[in-house]
Amino acid sequence: MNSINLVACSAAGSNRYPQPDFEAVADFGNLALAFRKASKGKKKRDDIARFSMHWESTLLALRQNLLDGSCRPGGYKIFTVHEKKTRTIMAAPFIDRIVHHAVCNVVSPVLERSMVSNSCANRPGKGTKAGLELYGRYSLQYRYVLKCDIRQFFPSIDRDILFASLGGKVHDPRLLRLIEDILNVAPLTETECDWFPGDTLLTPLERRRGLPIGNMTSQVWANWYLDGLDHYVMDYCGFGAYIRYVDDFVIFSDCKKSLNALKEDITRYLERLRLRIHPEKSRVYRTCDGVPFLGFRHFRGFRTLQKGNIRRFKRRIRSKIKEVNDGVLPMGSLNSSIAGWCGHARMGDTWLLRDSLHRRMVQWRGPGEALPRVAWGLVEQQQRQPVRRVPKQQQPEQQEQQQRVSLCAAVP
């Protein structure tokens, strides 16, 4: 196990394919594609609207700055969001986000060739739906599942280890210099000091840690950072029933002892990446126990939304309905929020839940206020939608409780 290094765990064979080069990143067509991706869904924002008025000349100037080496990343706008848990978001200037997309357009296809198919986040043709379908398939085949979560993943990523790993795939010195500039300009994140084997007293303070949440490069590079773990679990340890979504991953088996032993092996492997798994969120479950993963609770053969997801949706929609009635928020924003949540909830067995929530929207409005038209449209849509299974949202413990109540009622 000690002979396995971080980069060797990733599949080899990169020499058979063209290597990413700096000229491809600075190509005008690539920059135009990056501009379209960076502005998708945000064209009404003031800064992007101003950029769009002269986008061709601005991209030509950006290309020239990249080629002559005068392009330097700008400062980040830092703010905090409090949804589910507190996160520090770092937003780069729009021109820098175009460069991030341009780099990912060239580097990502090279990284994709080495990645396992069971890594579902931030990849073409994958996503939450692919991860949920894989989980549903494996849960019917195995009795136990090891669910793991990495503690403070993005703030704990070691930039030197990440850059060395990317250097195994990218050999163009100018492109490597650009990647290093993107890594170095982001502010270092403050996390708890963790000591790993071989560290001195000051080692945690000397290491450069953290990727900014919000960058396209951070999503791609964070996914690549754990690619060695994917190959370690599937190829070296031989556990093929494995799913990873960013820093959350599950491993299935019929042997509980082997999963507990694998958890210890994974803990030692992650120490080389200077990461630790969350002690409270990482344990072995039975596949019929309602395992939390990707926003759902998974039972054998069906899945339901987690309660926290439902509470946040109710709170958010109540607030938005009030803002729409006050004239602060446009109706389209509310419609998008409802449709987006329904699209996510529809991946589980939530027919009765969605139908109930749509009807209760009438009760959330004040007297004399108009209910958004989208609510009734979605109610009708739920009525037309075929049910994935018999719409029974009860959990096993709820069924047992109802059985006990009915038995007590039957006793004279």
TIZAFI-868145 format. One line per 5 residues: number of its first residue (from 1); for each residue x, y, z of C-alpha. Coordinates in pm, whole numbers, plus 50000, padded with zeros to 5 digits. Example, Ala and Ser with C-alpha at 12.3 -4.5 7.8 and 13.67 -1.06 7.14 Angstrom:
<nodes>
1 = 51230,49550,50780 | 51367,49894,50714
</nodes>
This chain:
<nodes>
1 = 50000,50000,50000 | 50287,50237,50082 | 50432,50191,49735 | 50131,50357,49574 | 50196,50725,49512
6 = 49934,50991,49460 | 49967,51027,49085 | 50022,50659,49008 | 49677,50575,49141 | 49533,50761,48842
11 = 49516,50566,48519 | 49823,50600,48301 | 49848,50649,47928 | 49840,51025,47883 | 50129,51011,47633
16 = 49902,50851,47375 | 49689,51165,47349 | 49766,51525,47253 | 49875,51728,47552 | 49692,52052,47646
21 = 49889,52359,47537 | 49873,52729,47609 | 49793,52824,47247 | 49467,52627,47266 | 49367,52816,47581
26 = 49438,53157,47419 | 49261,53067,47092 | 48986,53320,47015 | 48728,53047,46949 | 48802,52891,47288
31 = 48773,53229,47460 | 48440,53296,47287 | 48311,52958,47405 | 48435,53035,47756 | 48252,53370,47746
36 = 47923,53198,47654 | 47964,52948,47937 | 48060,53210,48196 | 47765,53435,48105 | 47504,53160,48081
41 = 47199,53257,48286 | 47361,53586,48401 | 47328,53815,48099 | 47100,54058,48282 | 47367,54145,48537
46 = 47513,54492,48491 | 47880,54390,48464 | 47808,54113,48213 | 47575,54336,48010 | 47849,54599,47981
51 = 48101,54332,47882 | 47863,54192,47617 | 47840,54528,47439 | 48208,54503,47331 | 48279,54136,47383
56 = 48476,54079,47062 | 48728,54359,47116 | 48758,54269,47486 | 48828,53903,47407 | 49088,54003,47146
61 = 49260,54218,47409 | 49240,53931,47659 | 49395,53695,47404 | 49682,53937,47348 | 49737,53973,47723
66 = 49749,53597,47761 | 49999,53554,47477 | 50237,53827,47594 | 50217,53717,47958 | 50067,54040,48092
71 = 49737,53882,48203 | 49712,53881,48582 | 49414,53756,48785 | 49218,54017,48979 | 49098,54022,49338
76 = 48811,53818,49475 | 48482,53937,49618 | 48426,53742,49940 | 48086,53688,50102 | 47918,53432,50326
81 = 47605,53227,50265 | 47406,53054,50540 | 47211,52771,50378 | 47231,52430,50542 | 47574,52533,50673
86 = 47786,52847,50661 | 48010,52873,50355 | 48256,53139,50247 | 48212,53211,49874 | 48487,53379,49672
91 = 48372,53535,49344 | 48636,53621,49085 | 48593,53912,48838 | 48401,53820,48524 | 48705,53847,48296
96 = 48887,53599,48522 | 48594,53358,48507 | 48627,53358,48129 | 48993,53256,48168 | 48889,52982,48414
101 = 48643,52837,48162 | 48901,52863,47884 | 49152,52665,48089 | 48893,52402,48181 | 48786,52366,47816
106 = 49139,52252,47732 | 49249,52069,48048 | 48927,51887,48144 | 48918,51648,47842 | 49270,51531,47931
111 = 49174,51470,48294 | 48853,51293,48186 | 49048,51014,48014 | 49192,50896,48344 | 48883,50930,48564
116 = 48657,50640,48659 | 48301,50635,48534 | 48156,50622,48887 | 48271,50975,48969 | 47954,51173,48895
121 = 48020,51540,48978 | 48110,51817,48732 | 48145,51586,48433 | 47966,51575,48096 | 47692,51313,48090
126 = 47702,51267,48468 | 47550,51460,48757 | 47312,51403,49046 | 47073,51190,48843 | 47349,50951,48736
131 = 47465,50917,49097 | 47112,50846,49221 | 47052,50583,48954 | 47380,50409,49039 | 47291,50413,49408
136 = 46948,50264,49341 | 47104,49984,49137 | 47372,49898,49395 | 47133,49916,49692 | 46934,49626,49546
141 = 47248,49412,49505 | 47426,49459,49841 | 47335,49452,50210 | 47571,49718,50347 | 47705,50055,50238
146 = 47996,50262,50370 | 47902,50631,50352 | 48193,50876,50388 | 48221,51254,50387 | 48547,51451,50386
151 = 48569,51718,50652 | 48606,52075,50517 | 48705,51948,50174 | 48751,52268,49970 | 48926,52464,50249
156 = 49158,52167,50318 | 49284,52098,49963 | 49663,52131,49957 | 49761,52352,49664 | 50112,52207,49626
161 = 49981,51850,49605 | 49712,51960,49357 | 49960,52145,49138 | 50197,51846,49133 | 49907,51620,49033
166 = 49802,51855,48751 | 50166,51869,48640 | 50146,51499,48561 | 49891,51576,48290 | 49989,51927,48176
171 = 50344,51977,48046 | 50324,52313,47871 | 50526,52554,48094 | 50314,52859,48003 | 49990,52676,48079
176 = 50136,52551,48408 | 50234,52908,48494 | 49878,53026,48425 | 49736,52745,48643 | 49976,52840,48920
181 = 49869,53206,48897 | 49502,53105,48929 | 49587,52891,49232 | 49801,53152,49406 | 49576,53456,49362
186 = 49291,53306,49565 | 49306,53397,49936 | 49418,53118,50167 | 49137,52971,50376 | 49151,52953,50752
191 = 49074,52606,50885 | 49166,52405,51190 | 49531,52300,51200 | 49568,51928,51130 | 49894,51741,51176
196 = 49969,51442,50956 | 50244,51178,50972 | 50584,51338,50914 | 50472,51693,51003 | 50667,51923,51228
201 = 50505,52167,51467 | 50487,52444,51203 | 50402,52234,50896 | 50024,52307,50900 | 50101,52681,50904
206 = 50346,52654,50614 | 50118,52462,50377 | 49906,52659,50127 | 49551,52528,50155 | 49208,52589,50010
211 = 49029,52637,49679 | 48770,52916,49638 | 48415,52783,49626 | 48252,52928,49316 | 48528,52899,49052
216 = 48487,52664,48760 | 48851,52563,48802 | 48788,52476,49167 | 48510,52234,49075 | 48718,52055,48811
221 = 49041,52048,49010 | 48872,51937,49332 | 48719,51646,49142 | 49062,51559,49001 | 49221,51586,49348
226 = 49033,51272,49458 | 49078,51079,49134 | 49357,50877,49294 | 49116,50773,49570 | 48871,50644,49306
231 = 49135,50422,49150 | 49262,50313,49491 | 48917,50192,49601 | 48808,50037,49272 | 49133,49906,49120
236 = 49363,49840,49416 | 49110,49740,49685 | 48868,49579,49438 | 48541,49748,49543 | 48366,49812,49214
241 = 48031,49919,49366 | 48152,50270,49438 | 48005,50617,49378 | 48165,50954,49445 | 48010,51300,49414
246 = 48281,51560,49494 | 48371,51480,49857 | 48080,51244,49934 | 48128,50879,49841 | 47962,50544,49912
251 = 48096,50190,49880 | 47873,49880,49877 | 47946,49527,49995 | 47780,49224,50154 | 48051,49208,50423
256 = 48031,49466,50701 | 48376,49382,50837 | 48543,49443,50501 | 48380,49788,50480 | 48502,49881,50828
261 = 48853,49768,50732 | 48830,49965,50407 | 48735,50276,50605 | 49065,50252,50793 | 49258,50207,50466
266 = 49082,50510,50315 | 49166,50716,50625 | 49537,50634,50582 | 49525,50706,50209 | 49360,51044,50259
271 = 49635,51143,50502 | 49870,51158,50202 | 49636,51416,50050 | 49625,51595,50388 | 49252,51525,50423
276 = 49041,51362,50693 | 48699,51199,50676 | 48423,51337,50895 | 48408,51116,51208 | 48033,51161,51263
281 = 47913,51138,50902 | 48124,50840,50795 | 48002,50495,50896 | 47857,50167,50768 | 47480,50144,50715
286 = 47244,49873,50605 | 47112,49958,50260 | 46755,49945,50397 | 46822,50198,50675 | 46759,50525,50489
291 = 47111,50640,50402 | 47157,51015,50338 | 47324,51079,50002 | 47286,51358,49742 | 46998,51523,49927
296 = 46784,51208,49955 | 46733,50932,50208 | 46785,50601,50029 | 46599,50286,50121 | 46609,49961,49932
301 = 46410,50024,49615 | 46299,50383,49679 | 46422,50719,49808 | 46267,51024,49974 | 46382,51381,50017
306 = 46568,51472,50334 | 46362,51678,50578 | 46610,51965,50578 | 46566,52005,50203 | 46189,52036,50243
311 = 46218,52288,50528 | 46456,52510,50329 | 46227,52498,50024 | 45922,52601,50230 | 46111,52886,50393
316 = 46253,53009,50063 | 45919,52996,49876 | 45730,53175,50155 | 45987,53452,50143 | 45975,53478,49764
321 = 45594,53482,49749 | 45598,53775,49991 | 45858,53957,49778 | 45654,53896,49461 | 45338,54034,49625
326 = 45536,54336,49748 | 45665,54399,49396 | 46028,54349,49494 | 46085,54024,49305 | 45974,53943,48947
331 = 45740,53651,48895 | 45993,53471,48675 | 46234,53428,48966 | 45967,53256,49175 | 45865,53034,48883
336 = 46227,52931,48827 | 46276,52845,49195 | 45965,52626,49207 | 46040,52451,48877 | 46405,52391,48974
341 = 46315,52238,49309 | 46046,52021,49149 | 46297,51897,48894 | 46527,51788,49177 | 46250,51640,49393
346 = 46112,51443,49097 | 46424,51224,49108 | 46282,51059,49421 | 45952,50906,49525 | 45792,51239,49611
351 = 45464,51254,49422 | 45245,51306,49729 | 45492,51552,49880 | 45502,51775,49571 | 45126,51762,49527
356 = 45073,51859,49892 | 45325,52144,49881 | 45178,52293,49565 | 44829,52296,49715 | 44952,52448,50042
361 = 45097,52746,49854 | 44746,52889,49865 | 44769,52904,50245 | 45104,53087,50241 | 44970,53401,50075
366 = 44814,53680,50273 | 44450,53798,50243 | 44377,53961,49911 | 44713,53866,49761 | 44747,53688,49429
371 = 44885,53337,49417 | 45146,53290,49140 | 44995,53120,48838 | 45278,52870,48827 | 45147,52698,49140
376 = 44826,52580,48974 | 45014,52485,48660 | 45246,52265,48861 | 44954,52107,49045 | 44801,52006,48714
381 = 45139,51878,48601 | 45163,51653,48908 | 44820,51511,48833 | 44928,51415,48481 | 45265,51272,48582
386 = 45281,50893,48616 | 45376,50766,48959 | 45720,50597,48984 | 45587,50360,49247 | 45293,50334,49484
391 = 45305,50680,49646 | 45366,50572,50004 | 45603,50817,50173 | 45603,50647,50511 | 45929,50527,50653
396 = 45962,50183,50816 | 45947,50318,51173 | 45632,50517,51086 | 45466,50203,50948 | 45548,50010,51265
401 = 45406,50292,51479 | 45080,50295,51282 | 45054,49916,51317 | 45094,49944,51695 | 44825,50215,51710
406 = 44584,50008,51503 | 44642,49703,51726 | 44578,49909,52037 | 44257,50044,51885 | 44141,49691,51810
411 = 44180,49581,52174 | 43846,49628,52360
</nodes>
